[in-house]
Structure formats: structure tokens, C-alpha cells
Amino acid sequence: MSKRWIGNSVLLLGAMIWGAAFVAQSVGMDYLGPFTFQAARSLLGALVLLPVIAVMDKRGNPHRPVTPAAQKRQLGYGLLVGVILFAACSLQQCGLLYTAPGKSGFLTSLYIILVPLVGLLFGRRVKPWIWGSVALAIVGLYLLCGSTEFSLGPGEWLTLGCALAFCFHILVIDHISGTVDAVRLSAMQFFVCGMLSLVCMVIWEQPSWDNLLACWLPIAYAGILSSGLGYTLQIIGQAYTEPTVASLLMSLESVFSVVFGWIILRSALTPAELVGCCLVFAGVIISQLPGKAPVPNPQKSH
């Protein structure tokens, strides 16, 4: 199996994990404020990766020794992606205070077109059929998320900011993946996101231990699987996949969220949602058509 297919499979698994996390977040928000839930899941995600890092350090990696320069680079990149992740998640949560979840889901998913557009500014070319895949996926996500209005109020602008932040998160990960340790980077970004969320929680929310204990299961899923595993899979998968294709694969989280909502929460699937799922899947499949290999990223050859 080629590294490209391994990377795509890893990203697909990550999207599936994130899709189920929408159910966990929906249940968790019945008990906790957005920053409290975000702080709990992020810090838990960082903590569960510490034993993994300890085992990796014990085994050692002769191909990539941990030098002082590498540690400094790791720290800098971890701070950067952690701040970007915090901005993206916070903008999405704040936007939900003013706009419907369906519209929020659709606007957030617009990162799939922002990624290739911003990539063009840095000289990254996109294959013609990939643009067709993006167009299909956008139409599918529009149907899937039940968005019927195009009005732009405060909630919509905040959510568009979230999509832009996720776009930069994907592009930064693409730029640095292969040059840093994926697990360490993942743990670092969760720690930064969790600490920033903790500060916001103290300022704007009043959580209680009873509520935290009442939703331990959603927090555990969102922290251990969605954060700890899902985002680590993103970093690993993006080392072998171009960013536009990666964004399409990750957009499948919307499809999986509908599927898991139907399975777990018994939410009914409308005909429009079924068509939307098919269109997103079609866009992802078309994006996998063979073509010339992309120009290697020189940053990934270190």
C-alpha cells in the first residue's frame, strides 16, 4: 500500500472519530459552557498522549534524535498550532450563540475551498478535478447541514472566521508535518488550547464539579479519541497527502456526524441529507483519481 493511501486512510479514520464527537459535544454542552468543555477535552487530550511520548522516548528514534534545536522548533510550532486551534474552536462555539447549528456546520466546512484558494497564494497548484471535487462537496455539505439562508450576521461572520482559522491550521500542519514529531506536536497544541480555554472559562463561566462528573463520558470521548487520537491522525496523515485532498477527507466528519446522530441519537435522515452525503462522498472519491504526483514539499525532506 502506498504512503498516499495510508495517509488518506488515516485521515478518513480521523474524520470518522470527529463525526462521532459531534454527538459527544451535543450531550456535553447540556452540562457545561463551551470554554469549560473545550478546556476539559483539550487538557485530557494532552494528558493521554504523555504516556505515548514516554514510551517513544524510552524506545528512542535513531533517525530523528531529539536535539535542542529540534525541541525549540517543536515548541514554537506547538504554540503556533495550539493558538490557531484555540481560535478556530472558540470562534465556532461563539458563533453558535447567534446562528443555527446547520448553518454553522456548513460555514465551518468552507475551509475545503479556502485551503486551495489560500494555497494558490503560496504557489501551490491544484489539479482541475480537485476543484470539481470541492464544488461537489460544498453542494453536498450545504444539503447535509440544512442551510437555506445566506444572511450574514455576527454568528455567520464568527463562523467564517472559524473556517479561515481551520484553513490555516491545515496549511500549517501541511508545512511542518514530517519535520516534527506528530505526537509531541499534538500534545503541545492541546495543552496550549486547553490552557487558553481554561483562562476564558475562569473569566466568563462558572463550572461545577457536579456538572463535570455528570458528563464524564462525552468529555472522555472528545478528549481521548477526538482530540488525543483524531488530531494526531490528522498530523500523521497530512505528511502523505496534499492539503486540499486532506481537507476534503476531513470534511467527511459532517457526513459521519449525521450517520452517528442517526445511529446513536435516532435522528431522522431527510432526503436532502442523504443526497448531501452522496455528493460529499462522490467529491472525495473523485479527488482520489490518479494523476501526476504533487511536487514534494522541501520542508518535509528534513
Sequence and secondary structure as in RCSB ss.txt:
>XXXX:A:sequence
MSKRWIGNSVLLLGAMIWGAAFVAQSVGMDYLGPFTFQAARSLLGALVLLPVIAVMDKRGNPHRPVTPAAQKRQL
GYGLLVGVILFAACSLQQCGLLYTAPGKSGFLTSLYIILVPLVGLLFGRRVKPWIWGSVALAIVGLYLLCGSTEF
SLGPGEWLTLGCALAFCFHILVIDHISGTVDAVRLSAMQFFVCGMLSLVCMVIWEQPSWDNLLACWLPIAYAGIL
SSGLGYTLQIIGQAYTEPTVASLLMSLESVFSVVFGWIILRSALTPAELVGCCLVFAGVIISQLPGKAPVPNPQK
SH
>XXXX:A:secstr
  HHHHHHHHHHHHHHHHHHHHHHHHHHTTTS HHHHHHHHHHHHHHHHHHHHHHHHHH  TTS   HHHHHHHH
HHHHHHHHHHHHHHHHHHHHTTTS HHHHHHHHTTHHHHHHHHHHHTT    HHHHHHHHHHHHHHHHHTT    
   HHHHHHHHHHHHHHHHHHHHHHHBTTB HHHHHHHHHHHHHHHHHHHHHHH    HHHHHHTHHHHHIIIII
IIIIIIHHHHHHTTSS HHHHHHHHTHHHHHHHHHHHHHS     HHHHHHHHHHHHHHHHHT   S     GGG
G 
